[in-house]
Amino acid sequence: MTISLQECTNLICEAYRQFLPLGQAAPEVNAETRLFGANALLDSVTLVSLLVEVEQQINDTIGTEILLADDRAMSQKHSPFRNIGTLADYVLMLLSEKCEVA
């Protein structure tokens, strides 16, 4: 099974909404939504929880095994965790590599 960029982005947006702080007004959540740094609504612990949730949902949906927060992700010149769009791009890159190996 495959997943499109839009489907992946939507999955991440839905997961993100689950991790917003209680009482936080629900902002518009889209590919440009910051995951960390200036104007980000999640703290570092919540970001890690979000990444684990996204990882589990992707693995369950696709039937594969990808790791989002590993040495490779952390050593990138431009972090794949900047915003929802960059995370979705990173997920698709990992999935495409899995398909090439399989």
LINTAPE-V993483 format. One record per backbone hydrogen bond with DSSP energy under -0.5 kcal/mol. CO is the residue of the C=O (numbers start at 1). NH is the residue of the N-H. If there is no record, write none. Layout:
co=CO nh=NH
co=CO nh=NH
This chain:
co=4 nh=8
co=5 nh=9
co=6 nh=10
co=7 nh=11
co=8 nh=12
co=9 nh=13
co=10 nh=14
co=11 nh=15
co=12 nh=16
co=13 nh=17
co=14 nh=18
co=15 nh=19
co=16 nh=19
co=17 nh=20
co=21 nh=24
co=25 nh=27
co=28 nh=30
co=30 nh=33
co=31 nh=85
co=33 nh=84
co=34 nh=41
co=37 nh=40
co=43 nh=47
co=44 nh=48
co=45 nh=49
co=46 nh=50
co=47 nh=51
co=48 nh=52
co=49 nh=53
co=50 nh=54
co=51 nh=55
co=52 nh=56
co=53 nh=57
co=54 nh=58
co=55 nh=59
co=56 nh=60
co=57 nh=61
co=58 nh=62
co=59 nh=63
co=59 nh=64
co=68 nh=70
co=70 nh=74
co=71 nh=75
co=73 nh=76
co=77 nh=79
co=79 nh=82
co=82 nh=35
co=82 nh=36
co=83 nh=87
co=84 nh=88
co=85 nh=89
co=86 nh=90
co=87 nh=91
co=88 nh=92
co=89 nh=93
co=90 nh=94
co=91 nh=95
co=92 nh=96
co=93 nh=97
co=94 nh=98
co=95 nh=99
co=96 nh=100
co=97 nh=101
co=98 nh=102
